[in-house]
Amino acid sequence: MLMVVLYSRFGFSKILGLGHFLWIPLVTYIAVSISDACGLYPANLIVLLITLFVSLVIDVRDVWGYLKDATKQ
């Protein structure tokens, strides 16, 4: 829902990265859950954790740049 609201308000812009900040609790949960997993599941969780973390870093950079540009105008 957040992405739909952001898109309808701002269009396709870097501010859409705000919608992924809801992933922060998921990243925390996955990081904590790795130690309880067994078999190949921890490897899958690590790949997922790295992917989500990289995506969040890109989103933070995009939102920061959007806000920085918006305050200049």
C-alpha positions as CSV (number, residue, x, y, z in Angstrom):
1,M,0.0,0.0,0.0
2,L,2.8,2.4,0.8
3,M,4.4,2.0,-2.6
4,V,1.0,2.7,-4.3
5,V,0.6,5.9,-2.2
6,L,4.1,7.0,-2.9
7,Y,3.8,6.3,-6.6
8,S,0.5,8.1,-6.9
9,R,1.9,11.2,-5.1
10,F,5.4,11.4,-6.5
11,G,5.4,9.2,-9.7
12,F,8.3,7.0,-10.6
13,S,11.0,8.7,-8.6
14,K,13.7,7.8,-6.1
15,I,11.4,8.5,-3.2
16,L,9.8,5.1,-3.9
17,G,12.8,3.6,-1.9
18,L,10.9,4.6,1.2
19,G,8.6,1.7,0.6
20,H,11.4,-0.7,1.2
21,F,12.2,0.6,4.7
22,L,9.6,-1.8,6.0
23,W,12.2,-4.5,5.2
24,I,14.4,-3.4,8.1
25,P,12.4,-5.6,10.6
26,L,12.6,-8.5,8.1
27,V,16.4,-8.1,7.8
28,T,16.7,-8.1,11.6
29,Y,14.5,-11.2,11.9
30,I,16.5,-13.1,9.2
31,A,19.8,-12.2,10.8
32,V,18.6,-13.6,14.2
33,S,17.1,-16.7,12.6
34,I,20.3,-17.8,10.8
35,S,21.7,-19.4,13.9
36,D,18.6,-21.5,14.5
37,A,18.5,-22.9,10.9
38,C,20.0,-26.2,9.8
39,G,21.0,-27.9,6.6
40,L,21.3,-25.6,3.5
41,Y,18.7,-23.2,4.9
42,P,21.3,-20.9,6.6
43,A,23.0,-20.4,3.2
44,N,19.7,-19.4,1.6
45,L,19.0,-17.0,4.5
46,I,22.5,-15.5,4.1
47,V,21.9,-14.9,0.3
48,L,18.5,-13.4,1.1
49,L,20.0,-11.2,3.8
50,I,22.8,-9.9,1.6
51,T,20.3,-9.2,-1.2
52,L,17.9,-7.3,1.1
53,F,20.8,-5.4,2.7
54,V,22.2,-4.3,-0.7
55,S,18.7,-3.2,-1.8
56,L,18.3,-1.2,1.4
57,V,21.7,0.5,0.9
58,I,20.6,1.5,-2.6
59,D,17.3,2.7,-1.4
60,V,18.8,4.8,1.4
61,R,21.1,6.4,-1.2
62,D,18.2,7.1,-3.6
63,V,16.0,8.6,-0.9
64,W,18.8,10.7,0.5
65,G,19.6,12.0,-3.0
66,Y,15.9,12.7,-3.6
67,L,15.5,14.6,-0.3
68,K,18.7,16.5,-0.9
69,D,17.6,17.6,-4.3
70,A,14.1,18.5,-3.1
71,T,15.5,20.8,-0.4
72,K,17.6,22.7,-3.0
73,Q,14.5,23.7,-4.9
